[in-house]
Amino acid sequence: MVTMQPRPIDNKKDILIYPEGFFNTRLFLIICVGFFFITSIAVPAAAANSTVTTTTTTVPVTTNTVIAPVLTVARFTGTPTSGSAPLTVQFTDTSTNSPTSWSWDFGDGNTSTAQNPIHTYSTVGNYTVALTATSTDGGSNTAIQTRYITVNNAPVASFYGSETSGTAPFIVQFTDTSTNSPTSWSWNFGDNETSAEQNPSHTYTKPGTYSVSLIARNSVGINQSVQSDYITVSTLPFAEVMMTTTAKPTPVPTFPTVSFSGTPTTGTAPLTVQFTITTSGRPASWSWDFGDGGTSTERNPSYTYVIPGTYTVILTANYPAGSKPVTKSSYITVNGGSGSASSPISPLVPIGAIGIIAMVSHLLFGTKRY
């Protein structure tokens, strides 16, 4: 228990008078709370003018660095990449970041796990090659080269022309029939004209006989085909020829040789015949008369005879200077089948009927003499 006792007031020193034990009790409580509260309460005026010292403590931090793996990038080359069968190719791995295993697919059903394999292609064709490269960390990468290997044989050159003879100007359509896939062509038409097209069209402007050659090339090799005296070009389809006569000479046109054939020429109705023109010239048009009233303007027509008989066939070749007919008399023979309705009626039939009537008349009326 605190006892409060009065004390004389000193106006110079004190404004408030505390009990004697009060300050000691308060100081004791502040010490119990803590050191910081003593500073703020016991000397409040000094705290406003005091200097605060700050201490910085560095705490070390440990960092774990994770290094990402470097992935393999698959790459390869092959030498050679084209040639004739059998073609042996040396493949070389050029993959990056040190792969440790390899898986090859050569595109022809064969594979390999070697790093730098050698493979032989035995069949003509184009092949896609793939390489899968794998590294120690398990990462893998695949490189694919499409149609990388081409296996072929040297070409064998050959050709034909749409027509081989005619009159100037004479147009021929040439067609390449070379084998083993040539990639370039070189034509010589025999008249100092050439072409690099595969299937060129060429016009011969002067009469003459021409040899034609074709050179075919591909990545494997080269081959040449020559057809000697292959194209024959004549003058105009007619020429003025002066007749040797005492009369006034008259120009007479002459024509190229024109003929035709039919297969077959005999048979039983209905008989189908294939007609074919053979001519050294180039008529502008054709006209057929098959002898039974049938006609055609086709060059090589097929015609069917349905009535038995013998027929004369006429072919007319029309040129700018005129027409040239070719006639084959009694060329087609068509026979009638047994029992055919087209067979002629026996002339004995009406005679037999008259005989029967006469016999009946004799029996009924007797013979009458005149």
Helices and strands as residue ranges (DSSP letters): H 22-33, H 35-42, H 44-48, E 76-79, E 82-83, E 87-93, E 101-105, E 111-112, E 118-121, E 125-134, E 140-151, E 159-161, E 165-167, E 170-176, E 184-188, E 194-195, E 201-204, E 208-217, E 222-234, E 241-242, E 251-252, E 258-263, E 266-268, E 271-279, E 285-289, E 295-296, E 302-305, E 309-319, E 322-335, H 348-365
